[in-house]
């Protein structure tokens, strides 16, 4: 009987470990996406108006262009 209780505890601990790993992964993914957007905005802000116009972006539309280009679906937790 003690063994069955221990086995259930290990199963719960395994589930908690998986959930913790998913939370860390989701947080890291969010962080990486924010860094990518920040890097893209920095790069676009260093370009002159003619280069931006060639891409169809105005200087005041840089942030909007970055946000609209981020077409990834929102993160969904599956636990």
PDB file of N, CA, C and O in Angstrom, chain B, residues numbered from 101:
ATOM      1  N   UNK B 101       0.818  -1.183   0.000  1.00  0.00           N
ATOM      2  CA  UNK B 101       0.000   0.000   0.000  1.00  0.00           C
ATOM      3  C   UNK B 101       0.868   1.254   0.000  1.00  0.00           C
ATOM      4  O   UNK B 101       0.543   2.246  -0.653  1.00  0.00           O
ATOM      5  N   UNK B 102       1.930   1.201   0.710  1.00  0.00           N
ATOM      6  CA  UNK B 102       2.846   2.330   0.740  1.00  0.00           C
ATOM      7  C   UNK B 102       3.430   2.589  -0.650  1.00  0.00           C
ATOM      8  O   UNK B 102       3.650   3.737  -1.034  1.00  0.00           O
ATOM      9  N   UNK B 103       3.678   1.515  -1.399  1.00  0.00           N
ATOM     10  CA  UNK B 103       4.262   1.648  -2.730  1.00  0.00           C
ATOM     11  C   UNK B 103       3.302   2.372  -3.680  1.00  0.00           C
ATOM     12  O   UNK B 103       3.734   3.223  -4.457  1.00  0.00           O
ATOM     13  N   UNK B 104       2.026   2.048  -3.627  1.00  0.00           N
ATOM     14  CA  UNK B 104       1.037   2.684  -4.499  1.00  0.00           C
ATOM     15  C   UNK B 104       0.939   4.171  -4.207  1.00  0.00           C
ATOM     16  O   UNK B 104       0.824   4.977  -5.130  1.00  0.00           O
ATOM     17  N   UNK B 105       0.983   4.541  -2.947  1.00  0.00           N
ATOM     18  CA  UNK B 105       0.933   5.949  -2.576  1.00  0.00           C
ATOM     19  C   UNK B 105       2.160   6.688  -3.098  1.00  0.00           C
ATOM     20  O   UNK B 105       2.060   7.808  -3.597  1.00  0.00           O
ATOM     21  N   UNK B 106       3.309   6.046  -2.974  1.00  0.00           N
ATOM     22  CA  UNK B 106       4.551   6.638  -3.464  1.00  0.00           C
ATOM     23  C   UNK B 106       4.513   6.814  -4.980  1.00  0.00           C
ATOM     24  O   UNK B 106       5.000   7.812  -5.511  1.00  0.00           O
ATOM     25  N   UNK B 107       3.933   5.841  -5.665  1.00  0.00           N
ATOM     26  CA  UNK B 107       3.845   5.905  -7.126  1.00  0.00           C
ATOM     27  C   UNK B 107       2.943   7.067  -7.565  1.00  0.00           C
ATOM     28  O   UNK B 107       3.262   7.777  -8.519  1.00  0.00           O
ATOM     29  N   UNK B 108       1.834   7.254  -6.876  1.00  0.00           N
ATOM     30  CA  UNK B 108       0.950   8.375  -7.196  1.00  0.00           C
ATOM     31  C   UNK B 108       1.654   9.710  -6.958  1.00  0.00           C
ATOM     32  O   UNK B 108       1.505  10.650  -7.739  1.00  0.00           O
ATOM     33  N   UNK B 109       2.405   9.779  -5.894  1.00  0.00           N
ATOM     34  CA  UNK B 109       3.152  11.002  -5.588  1.00  0.00           C
ATOM     35  C   UNK B 109       4.151  11.303  -6.701  1.00  0.00           C
ATOM     36  O   UNK B 109       4.299  12.457  -7.103  1.00  0.00           O
ATOM     37  N   UNK B 110       4.827  10.292  -7.195  1.00  0.00           N
ATOM     38  CA  UNK B 110       5.797  10.478  -8.276  1.00  0.00           C
ATOM     39  C   UNK B 110       5.100  10.924  -9.556  1.00  0.00           C
ATOM     40  O   UNK B 110       5.626  11.758 -10.293  1.00  0.00           O
ATOM     41  N   UNK B 111       3.919  10.372  -9.822  1.00  0.00           N
ATOM     42  CA  UNK B 111       3.158  10.801 -10.996  1.00  0.00           C
ATOM     43  C   UNK B 111       2.777  12.272 -10.886  1.00  0.00           C
ATOM     44  O   UNK B 111       2.895  13.016 -11.859  1.00  0.00           O
ATOM     45  N   UNK B 112       2.325  12.697  -9.716  1.00  0.00           N
ATOM     46  CA  UNK B 112       1.956  14.099  -9.519  1.00  0.00           C
ATOM     47  C   UNK B 112       3.177  14.998  -9.644  1.00  0.00           C
ATOM     48  O   UNK B 112       3.106  16.083 -10.221  1.00  0.00           O
ATOM     49  N   UNK B 113       4.284  14.543  -9.103  1.00  0.00           N
ATOM     50  CA  UNK B 113       5.512  15.321  -9.200  1.00  0.00           C
ATOM     51  C   UNK B 113       5.945  15.455 -10.657  1.00  0.00           C
ATOM     52  O   UNK B 113       6.414  16.514 -11.073  1.00  0.00           O
ATOM     53  N   UNK B 114       5.789  14.384 -11.430  1.00  0.00           N
ATOM     54  CA  UNK B 114       6.106  14.434 -12.855  1.00  0.00           C
ATOM     55  C   UNK B 114       5.212  15.411 -13.602  1.00  0.00           C
ATOM     56  O   UNK B 114       5.673  16.144 -14.476  1.00  0.00           O
ATOM     57  N   UNK B 115       3.930  15.417 -13.254  1.00  0.00           N
ATOM     58  CA  UNK B 115       3.001  16.359 -13.885  1.00  0.00           C
ATOM     59  C   UNK B 115       3.375  17.790 -13.540  1.00  0.00           C
ATOM     60  O   UNK B 115       3.353  18.668 -14.402  1.00  0.00           O
ATOM     61  N   UNK B 116       3.718  18.022 -12.286  1.00  0.00           N
ATOM     62  CA  UNK B 116       4.120  19.370 -11.877  1.00  0.00           C
ATOM     63  C   UNK B 116       5.389  19.805 -12.598  1.00  0.00           C
ATOM     64  O   UNK B 116       5.524  20.966 -12.986  1.00  0.00           O
ATOM     65  N   UNK B 117       6.306  18.884 -12.772  1.00  0.00           N
ATOM     66  CA  UNK B 117       7.548  19.208 -13.482  1.00  0.00           C
ATOM     67  C   UNK B 117       7.253  19.573 -14.934  1.00  0.00           C
ATOM     68  O   UNK B 117       7.837  20.516 -15.468  1.00  0.00           O
ATOM     69  N   UNK B 118       6.347  18.831 -15.575  1.00  0.00           N
ATOM     70  CA  UNK B 118       5.978  19.154 -16.965  1.00  0.00           C
ATOM     71  C   UNK B 118       5.308  20.523 -17.056  1.00  0.00           C
ATOM     72  O   UNK B 118       5.601  21.303 -17.962  1.00  0.00           O
ATOM     73  N   UNK B 119       4.415  20.808 -16.122  1.00  0.00           N
ATOM     74  CA  UNK B 119       3.745  22.110 -16.113  1.00  0.00           C
ATOM     75  C   UNK B 119       4.756  23.228 -15.905  1.00  0.00           C
ATOM     76  O   UNK B 119       4.693  24.255 -16.579  1.00  0.00           O
ATOM     77  N   UNK B 120       5.687  23.034 -14.974  1.00  0.00           N
ATOM     78  CA  UNK B 120       6.713  24.050 -14.733  1.00  0.00           C
ATOM     79  C   UNK B 120       7.561  24.259 -15.984  1.00  0.00           C
ATOM     80  O   UNK B 120       7.901  25.393 -16.319  1.00  0.00           O
ATOM     81  N   UNK B 121       7.901  23.181 -16.670  1.00  0.00           N
ATOM     82  CA  UNK B 121       8.690  23.301 -17.896  1.00  0.00           C
ATOM     83  C   UNK B 121       7.911  24.050 -18.973  1.00  0.00           C
ATOM     84  O   UNK B 121       8.488  24.854 -19.706  1.00  0.00           O
ATOM     85  N   UNK B 122       6.615  23.798 -19.076  1.00  0.00           N
ATOM     86  CA  UNK B 122       5.790  24.498 -20.062  1.00  0.00           C
ATOM     87  C   UNK B 122       5.698  25.982 -19.742  1.00  0.00           C
ATOM     88  O   UNK B 122       5.722  26.813 -20.650  1.00  0.00           O
ATOM     89  N   UNK B 123       5.594  26.325 -18.468  1.00  0.00           N
ATOM     90  CA  UNK B 123       5.521  27.731 -18.062  1.00  0.00           C
ATOM     91  C   UNK B 123       6.828  28.437 -18.393  1.00  0.00           C
ATOM     92  O   UNK B 123       6.820  29.549 -18.921  1.00  0.00           O
ATOM     93  N   UNK B 124       7.947  27.796 -18.086  1.00  0.00           N
ATOM     94  CA  UNK B 124       9.247  28.392 -18.390  1.00  0.00           C
ATOM     95  C   UNK B 124       9.405  28.553 -19.901  1.00  0.00           C
ATOM     96  O   UNK B 124       9.881  29.588 -20.368  1.00  0.00           O
ATOM     97  N   UNK B 125       9.009  27.542 -20.660  1.00  0.00           N
ATOM     98  CA  UNK B 125       9.114  27.620 -22.121  1.00  0.00           C
ATOM     99  C   UNK B 125       8.244  28.754 -22.684  1.00  0.00           C
ATOM    100  O   UNK B 125       8.678  29.498 -23.564  1.00  0.00           O
ATOM    101  N   UNK B 126       7.022  28.878 -22.174  1.00  0.00           N
ATOM    102  CA  UNK B 126       6.128  29.944 -22.640  1.00  0.00           C
ATOM    103  C   UNK B 126       6.711  31.314 -22.315  1.00  0.00           C
ATOM    104  O   UNK B 126       6.679  32.222 -23.145  1.00  0.00           O
ATOM    105  N   UNK B 127       7.242  31.459 -21.104  1.00  0.00           N
ATOM    106  CA  UNK B 127       7.860  32.734 -20.726  1.00  0.00           C
ATOM    107  C   UNK B 127       9.059  33.058 -21.600  1.00  0.00           C
ATOM    108  O   UNK B 127       9.235  34.204 -22.014  1.00  0.00           O
ATOM    109  N   UNK B 128       9.880  32.064 -21.882  1.00  0.00           N
ATOM    110  CA  UNK B 128      11.046  32.281 -22.733  1.00  0.00           C
ATOM    111  C   UNK B 128      10.625  32.649 -24.156  1.00  0.00           C
ATOM    112  O   UNK B 128      11.249  33.505 -24.784  1.00  0.00           O
ATOM    113  N   UNK B 129       9.586  32.018 -24.660  1.00  0.00           N
ATOM    114  CA  UNK B 129       9.086  32.320 -26.001  1.00  0.00           C
ATOM    115  C   UNK B 129       8.590  33.758 -26.072  1.00  0.00           C
ATOM    116  O   UNK B 129       8.869  34.461 -27.043  1.00  0.00           O
ATOM    117  N   UNK B 130       7.864  34.198 -25.065  1.00  0.00           N
ATOM    118  CA  UNK B 130       7.378  35.583 -25.019  1.00  0.00           C
ATOM    119  C   UNK B 130       8.553  36.548 -24.988  1.00  0.00           C
ATOM    120  O   UNK B 130       8.565  37.552 -25.701  1.00  0.00           O
ATOM    121  N   UNK B 131       9.531  36.240 -24.164  1.00  0.00           N
ATOM    122  CA  UNK B 131      10.724  37.093 -24.070  1.00  0.00           C
ATOM    123  C   UNK B 131      11.444  37.172 -25.419  1.00  0.00           C
ATOM    124  O   UNK B 131      11.836  38.255 -25.853  1.00  0.00           O
ATOM    125  N   UNK B 132      11.616  36.035 -26.075  1.00  0.00           N
ATOM    126  CA  UNK B 132      12.312  36.006 -27.366  1.00  0.00           C
ATOM    127  C   UNK B 132      11.558  36.813 -28.417  1.00  0.00           C
ATOM    128  O   UNK B 132      12.177  37.526 -29.206  1.00  0.00           O
ATOM    129  N   UNK B 133      10.242  36.713 -28.438  1.00  0.00           N
ATOM    130  CA  UNK B 133       9.449  37.488 -29.405  1.00  0.00           C
ATOM    131  C   UNK B 133       9.576  38.987 -29.147  1.00  0.00           C
ATOM    132  O   UNK B 133       9.692  39.774 -30.086  1.00  0.00           O
ATOM    133  N   UNK B 134       9.555  39.377 -27.889  1.00  0.00           N
ATOM    134  CA  UNK B 134       9.713  40.804 -27.560  1.00  0.00           C
ATOM    135  C   UNK B 134      11.076  41.309 -28.009  1.00  0.00           C
ATOM    136  O   UNK B 134      11.186  42.413 -28.542  1.00  0.00           O
ATOM    137  N   UNK B 135      12.111  40.508 -27.796  1.00  0.00           N
ATOM    138  CA  UNK B 135      13.463  40.905 -28.215  1.00  0.00           C
ATOM    139  C   UNK B 135      13.530  41.027 -29.741  1.00  0.00           C
ATOM    140  O   UNK B 135      14.140  41.963 -30.257  1.00  0.00           O
ATOM    141  N   UNK B 136      12.916  40.099 -30.458  1.00  0.00           N
ATOM    142  CA  UNK B 136      12.898  40.166 -31.920  1.00  0.00           C
ATOM    143  C   UNK B 136      12.207  41.427 -32.401  1.00  0.00           C
ATOM    144  O   UNK B 136      12.695  42.101 -33.308  1.00  0.00           O
ATOM    145  N   UNK B 137      11.064  41.751 -31.792  1.00  0.00           N
ATOM    146  CA  UNK B 137      10.344  42.976 -32.183  1.00  0.00           C
ATOM    147  C   UNK B 137      11.172  44.214 -31.875  1.00  0.00           C
ATOM    148  O   UNK B 137      11.236  45.138 -32.687  1.00  0.00           O
ATOM    149  N   UNK B 138      11.805  44.238 -30.709  1.00  0.00           N
ATOM    150  CA  UNK B 138      12.632  45.388 -30.342  1.00  0.00           C
ATOM    151  C   UNK B 138      13.811  45.537 -31.294  1.00  0.00           C
ATOM    152  O   UNK B 138      14.147  46.649 -31.702  1.00  0.00           O
ATOM    153  N   UNK B 139      14.438  44.424 -31.649  1.00  0.00           N
ATOM    154  CA  UNK B 139      15.559  44.476 -32.597  1.00  0.00           C
ATOM    155  C   UNK B 139      15.108  44.944 -33.973  1.00  0.00           C
ATOM    156  O   UNK B 139      15.802  45.722 -34.627  1.00  0.00           O
ATOM    157  N   UNK B 140      13.941  44.471 -34.413  1.00  0.00           N
ATOM    158  CA  UNK B 140      13.421  44.891 -35.716  1.00  0.00           C
ATOM    159  C   UNK B 140      13.099  46.383 -35.717  1.00  0.00           C
ATOM    160  O   UNK B 140      13.388  47.077 -36.691  1.00  0.00           O
ATOM    161  N   UNK B 141      12.504  46.878 -34.638  1.00  0.00           N
ATOM    162  CA  UNK B 141      12.195  48.312 -34.563  1.00  0.00           C
ATOM    163  C   UNK B 141      13.475  49.142 -34.554  1.00  0.00           C
ATOM    164  O   UNK B 141      13.548  50.184 -35.206  1.00  0.00           O
ATOM    165  N   UNK B 142      14.474  48.684 -33.822  1.00  0.00           N
ATOM    166  CA  UNK B 142      15.750  49.403 -33.794  1.00  0.00           C
ATOM    167  C   UNK B 142      16.363  49.457 -35.188  1.00  0.00           C
ATOM    168  O   UNK B 142      16.857  50.499 -35.619  1.00  0.00           O
ATOM    169  N   UNK B 143      16.330  48.327 -35.889  1.00  0.00           N
ATOM    170  CA  UNK B 143      16.906  48.278 -37.236  1.00  0.00           C
ATOM    171  C   UNK B 143      16.142  49.197 -38.193  1.00  0.00           C
ATOM    172  O   UNK B 143      16.752  49.916 -38.984  1.00  0.00           O
ATOM    173  N   UNK B 144      14.814  49.172 -38.121  1.00  0.00           N
ATOM    174  CA  UNK B 144      14.031  50.029 -39.013  1.00  0.00           C
ATOM    175  C   UNK B 144      14.232  51.507 -38.684  1.00  0.00           C
ATOM    176  O   UNK B 144      14.242  52.342 -39.589  1.00  0.00           O
ATOM    177  N   UNK B 145      14.389  51.836 -37.423  1.00  0.00           N
ATOM    178  CA  UNK B 145      14.584  53.241 -37.042  1.00  0.00           C
ATOM    179  C   UNK B 145      15.930  53.785 -37.511  1.00  0.00           C
ATOM    180  O   UNK B 145      16.094  54.998 -37.641  1.00  0.00           O
ATOM    181  N   UNK B 146      16.885  52.910 -37.762  1.00  0.00           N
ATOM    182  CA  UNK B 146      18.187  53.371 -38.256  1.00  0.00           C
ATOM    183  C   UNK B 146      18.171  53.636 -39.757  1.00  0.00           C
ATOM    184  O   UNK B 146      19.096  54.256 -40.280  1.00  0.00           O
ATOM    185  N   UNK B 147      17.136  53.176 -40.458  1.00  0.00           N
ATOM    186  CA  UNK B 147      17.050  53.371 -41.912  1.00  0.00           C
ATOM    187  C   UNK B 147      16.553  54.777 -42.228  1.00  0.00           C
ATOM    188  O   UNK B 147      15.843  55.400 -41.440  1.00  0.00           O
ATOM    189  N   UNK B 148      16.951  55.259 -43.412  1.00  0.00           N
ATOM    190  CA  UNK B 148      16.464  56.582 -43.815  1.00  0.00           C
ATOM    191  C   UNK B 148      15.063  56.450 -44.415  1.00  0.00           C
ATOM    192  O   UNK B 148      14.579  55.347 -44.666  1.00  0.00           O
ATOM    193  N   UNK B 149      14.428  57.600 -44.638  1.00  0.00           N
ATOM    194  CA  UNK B 149      13.037  57.613 -45.099  1.00  0.00           C
ATOM    195  C   UNK B 149      12.864  56.956 -46.468  1.00  0.00           C
ATOM    196  O   UNK B 149      11.829  56.347 -46.738  1.00  0.00           O
ATOM    197  N   UNK B 150      13.864  57.076 -47.323  1.00  0.00           N
ATOM    198  CA  UNK B 150      13.761  56.473 -48.660  1.00  0.00           C
ATOM    199  C   UNK B 150      13.774  54.942 -48.570  1.00  0.00           C
ATOM    200  O   UNK B 150      13.016  54.272 -49.272  1.00  0.00           O
ATOM    201  N   UNK B 151      14.616  54.403 -47.724  1.00  0.00           N
ATOM    202  CA  UNK B 151      14.655  52.943 -47.557  1.00  0.00           C
ATOM    203  C   UNK B 151      13.340  52.437 -46.977  1.00  0.00           C
ATOM    204  O   UNK B 151      12.819  51.405 -47.399  1.00  0.00           O
ATOM    205  N   UNK B 152      12.811  53.176 -46.004  1.00  0.00           N
ATOM    206  CA  UNK B 152      11.526  52.781 -45.416  1.00  0.00           C
ATOM    207  C   UNK B 152      10.410  52.856 -46.463  1.00  0.00           C
ATOM    208  O   UNK B 152       9.552  51.975 -46.525  1.00  0.00           O
ATOM    209  N   UNK B 153      10.426  53.903 -47.278  1.00  0.00           N
ATOM    210  CA  UNK B 153       9.401  54.063 -48.316  1.00  0.00           C
ATOM    211  C   UNK B 153       9.477  52.925 -49.329  1.00  0.00           C
ATOM    212  O   UNK B 153       8.446  52.470 -49.825  1.00  0.00           O
ATOM    213  N   UNK B 154      10.691  52.462 -49.643  1.00  0.00           N
ATOM    214  CA  UNK B 154      10.839  51.335 -50.573  1.00  0.00           C
ATOM    215  C   UNK B 154      10.165  50.074 -50.026  1.00  0.00           C
ATOM    216  O   UNK B 154       9.715  49.222 -50.793  1.00  0.00           O
ATOM    217  N   UNK B 155      10.099  49.963 -48.711  1.00  0.00           N
ATOM    218  CA  UNK B 155       9.441  48.810 -48.086  1.00  0.00           C
ATOM    219  C   UNK B 155       7.970  49.078 -47.806  1.00  0.00           C
ATOM    220  O   UNK B 155       7.256  48.198 -47.325  1.00  0.00           O
ATOM    221  N   UNK B 156       7.514  50.291 -48.104  1.00  0.00           N
ATOM    222  CA  UNK B 156       6.117  50.641 -47.881  1.00  0.00           C
ATOM    223  C   UNK B 156       5.810  51.005 -46.437  1.00  0.00           C
ATOM    224  O   UNK B 156       4.678  50.854 -45.977  1.00  0.00           O
ATOM    225  N   UNK B 157       6.831  51.488 -45.720  1.00  0.00           N
ATOM    226  CA  UNK B 157       6.661  51.843 -44.313  1.00  0.00           C
ATOM    227  C   UNK B 157       7.019  53.309 -44.136  1.00  0.00           C
ATOM    228  O   UNK B 157       8.039  53.766 -44.651  1.00  0.00           O
ATOM    229  N   UNK B 158       6.190  54.044 -43.415  1.00  0.00           N
ATOM    230  CA  UNK B 158       6.546  55.419 -43.064  1.00  0.00           C
ATOM    231  C   UNK B 158       7.233  55.390 -41.705  1.00  0.00           C
ATOM    232  O   UNK B 158       7.103  54.418 -40.961  1.00  0.00           O
ATOM    233  N   UNK B 159       7.956  56.442 -41.383  1.00  0.00           N
ATOM    234  CA  UNK B 159       8.675  56.480 -40.105  1.00  0.00           C
ATOM    235  C   UNK B 159       7.705  56.357 -38.926  1.00  0.00           C
ATOM    236  O   UNK B 159       8.018  55.697 -37.935  1.00  0.00           O
ATOM    237  N   UNK B 160       6.550  56.979 -39.028  1.00  0.00           N
ATOM    238  CA  UNK B 160       5.597  56.898 -37.915  1.00  0.00           C
ATOM    239  C   UNK B 160       4.843  55.563 -37.902  1.00  0.00           C
ATOM    240  O   UNK B 160       4.127  55.270 -36.945  1.00  0.00           O
ATOM    241  N   UNK B 161       4.994  54.760 -38.946  1.00  0.00           N
ATOM    242  CA  UNK B 161       4.302  53.476 -39.011  1.00  0.00           C
ATOM    243  C   UNK B 161       5.178  52.283 -38.704  1.00  0.00           C
ATOM    244  O   UNK B 161       4.778  51.144 -38.943  1.00  0.00           O
ATOM    245  N   UNK B 162       6.382  52.527 -38.171  1.00  0.00           N
ATOM    246  CA  UNK B 162       7.303  51.427 -37.890  1.00  0.00           C
ATOM    247  C   UNK B 162       6.710  50.464 -36.860  1.00  0.00           C
ATOM    248  O   UNK B 162       6.681  49.254 -37.084  1.00  0.00           O
ATOM    249  N   UNK B 163       6.246  50.993 -35.752  1.00  0.00           N
ATOM    250  CA  UNK B 163       5.709  50.117 -34.700  1.00  0.00           C
ATOM    251  C   UNK B 163       4.495  49.346 -35.195  1.00  0.00           C
ATOM    252  O   UNK B 163       4.339  48.164 -34.892  1.00  0.00           O
ATOM    253  N   UNK B 164       3.641  50.014 -35.953  1.00  0.00           N
ATOM    254  CA  UNK B 164       2.463  49.351 -36.498  1.00  0.00           C
ATOM    255  C   UNK B 164       2.860  48.235 -37.464  1.00  0.00           C
ATOM    256  O   UNK B 164       2.254  47.163 -37.467  1.00  0.00           O
ATOM    257  N   UNK B 165       3.878  48.492 -38.281  1.00  0.00           N
ATOM    258  CA  UNK B 165       4.336  47.480 -39.232  1.00  0.00           C
ATOM    259  C   UNK B 165       4.895  46.259 -38.504  1.00  0.00           C
ATOM    260  O   UNK B 165       4.662  45.123 -38.918  1.00  0.00           O
ATOM    261  N   UNK B 166       5.625  46.493 -37.432  1.00  0.00           N
ATOM    262  CA  UNK B 166       6.187  45.380 -36.658  1.00  0.00           C
ATOM    263  C   UNK B 166       5.072  44.575 -36.014  1.00  0.00           C
ATOM    264  O   UNK B 166       5.101  43.344 -36.037  1.00  0.00           O
ATOM    265  N   UNK B 167       4.095  45.256 -35.443  1.00  0.00           N
ATOM    266  CA  UNK B 167       3.001  44.543 -34.781  1.00  0.00           C
ATOM    267  C   UNK B 167       2.150  43.755 -35.776  1.00  0.00           C
ATOM    268  O   UNK B 167       1.709  42.648 -35.468  1.00  0.00           O
ATOM    269  N   UNK B 168       1.918  44.308 -36.952  1.00  0.00           N
ATOM    270  CA  UNK B 168       1.098  43.597 -37.936  1.00  0.00           C
ATOM    271  C   UNK B 168       1.864  42.441 -38.562  1.00  0.00           C
ATOM    272  O   UNK B 168       1.255  41.476 -39.022  1.00  0.00           O
ATOM    273  N   UNK B 169       3.191  42.523 -38.585  1.00  0.00           N
ATOM    274  CA  UNK B 169       3.995  41.433 -39.136  1.00  0.00           C
ATOM    275  C   UNK B 169       4.069  40.254 -38.181  1.00  0.00           C
ATOM    276  O   UNK B 169       4.381  39.140 -38.602  1.00  0.00           O
ATOM    277  N   UNK B 170       3.791  40.477 -36.918  1.00  0.00           N
ATOM    278  CA  UNK B 170       3.838  39.411 -35.924  1.00  0.00           C
ATOM    279  C   UNK B 170       2.522  38.653 -35.968  1.00  0.00           C
ATOM    280  O   UNK B 170       1.613  38.921 -35.183  1.00  0.00           O
ATOM    281  N   UNK B 171       2.429  37.711 -36.887  1.00  0.00           N
ATOM    282  CA  UNK B 171       1.166  37.008 -37.109  1.00  0.00           C
ATOM    283  C   UNK B 171       1.105  35.669 -36.394  1.00  0.00           C
ATOM    284  O   UNK B 171       0.237  34.852 -36.702  1.00  0.00           O
ATOM    285  N   UNK B 172       2.002  35.422 -35.450  1.00  0.00           N
ATOM    286  CA  UNK B 172       1.963  34.168 -34.705  1.00  0.00           C
ATOM    287  C   UNK B 172       0.705  34.116 -33.862  1.00  0.00           C
ATOM    288  O   UNK B 172       0.280  35.129 -33.307  1.00  0.00           O
ATOM    289  N   UNK B 173       0.109  32.939 -33.764  1.00  0.00           N
ATOM    290  CA  UNK B 173      -1.074  32.826 -32.907  1.00  0.00           C
ATOM    291  C   UNK B 173      -0.686  33.003 -31.443  1.00  0.00           C
ATOM    292  O   UNK B 173       0.461  32.751 -31.074  1.00  0.00           O
ATOM    293  N   UNK B 174      -1.610  33.425 -30.623  1.00  0.00           N
ATOM    294  CA  UNK B 174      -1.286  33.593 -29.202  1.00  0.00           C
ATOM    295  C   UNK B 174      -0.923  32.256 -28.569  1.00  0.00           C
ATOM    296  O   UNK B 174      -1.359  31.196 -29.018  1.00  0.00           O
ATOM    297  N   UNK B 175      -0.116  32.330 -27.519  1.00  0.00           N
ATOM    298  CA  UNK B 175       0.283  31.108 -26.823  1.00  0.00           C
ATOM    299  C   UNK B 175      -0.918  30.531 -26.091  1.00  0.00           C
ATOM    300  O   UNK B 175      -1.692  31.254 -25.464  1.00  0.00           O
ATOM    301  N   UNK B 176      -1.051  29.247 -26.182  1.00  0.00           N
ATOM    302  CA  UNK B 176      -2.132  28.554 -25.470  1.00  0.00           C
ATOM    303  C   UNK B 176      -1.507  27.503 -24.573  1.00  0.00           C
ATOM    304  O   UNK B 176      -0.651  26.725 -24.995  1.00  0.00           O
ATOM    305  N   UNK B 177      -1.944  27.499 -23.349  1.00  0.00           N
ATOM    306  CA  UNK B 177      -1.424  26.516 -22.400  1.00  0.00           C
ATOM    307  C   UNK B 177      -2.243  25.242 -22.507  1.00  0.00           C
ATOM    308  O   UNK B 177      -3.474  25.283 -22.530  1.00  0.00           O
ATOM    309  N   UNK B 178      -1.555  24.114 -22.570  1.00  0.00           N
ATOM    310  CA  UNK B 178      -2.248  22.822 -22.712  1.00  0.00           C
ATOM    311  C   UNK B 178      -1.913  21.922 -21.540  1.00  0.00           C
ATOM    312  O   UNK B 178      -1.271  20.887 -21.717  1.00  0.00           O
ATOM    313  N   UNK B 179      -2.322  22.287 -20.393  1.00  0.00           N
ATOM    314  CA  UNK B 179      -2.097  21.369 -19.263  1.00  0.00           C
ATOM    315  C   UNK B 179      -3.336  21.209 -18.514  1.00  0.00           C
ATOM    316  O   UNK B 179      -3.369  20.479 -17.524  1.00  0.00           O
TER     317      UNK B 179
END
